[in-house]
Amino acid sequence: MSESIGNQQVIDIFENLSPYLQGLGDPVRQRIISLLIDRDSMNVSQIAEHIPMSRPTVSHHLKILRQSGLLSVQKKGTEMYYKLEFNDAIELLKQLVHLVEVECQS
C-alpha cells in the first residue's frame, strides 16, 4: 500500500472514530461503559448507584455517550434504559489496527 493512501485511510478512520474517542475521554463515562459491559441495560438511577455523582451529572454523561454513538436508549414505562452500542466503534478500531499492522509489516 502506498504511503499516501495508507496515511489517508488512517486519517479517515481517526475522523470516524473521533466521536467515540471523545465520548470515552472522561473517567466517569469510562466507568459508565464498564458498568454496562456485562449488563443488558440500566436506567439512570441504577447507574447513579455506582457513580459517586448526582443523578443530573450522570444524566449529562449519558447524554454525551448517547450523542457519541456509544449508547442507545430505550424507554420502558417511564424510565429510559441505556445499552451499549459498540459495534461501529469496534469495527473502526479493527480497521485501524489492520492498517497499522499492514504498514508495520511493509
Buried (B, 14 or more C-beta within 10 A) or exposed (E): EEEEEBEEBBEBBEEBBEBBEBBBEEEBBBBBBEBBEEEEBBBBEBBBEEBEBEEEEBBBBBEBBBEBBBBEBEEEEEEBBBEBBBEBBEEBBEBBEEBEEEBEEE
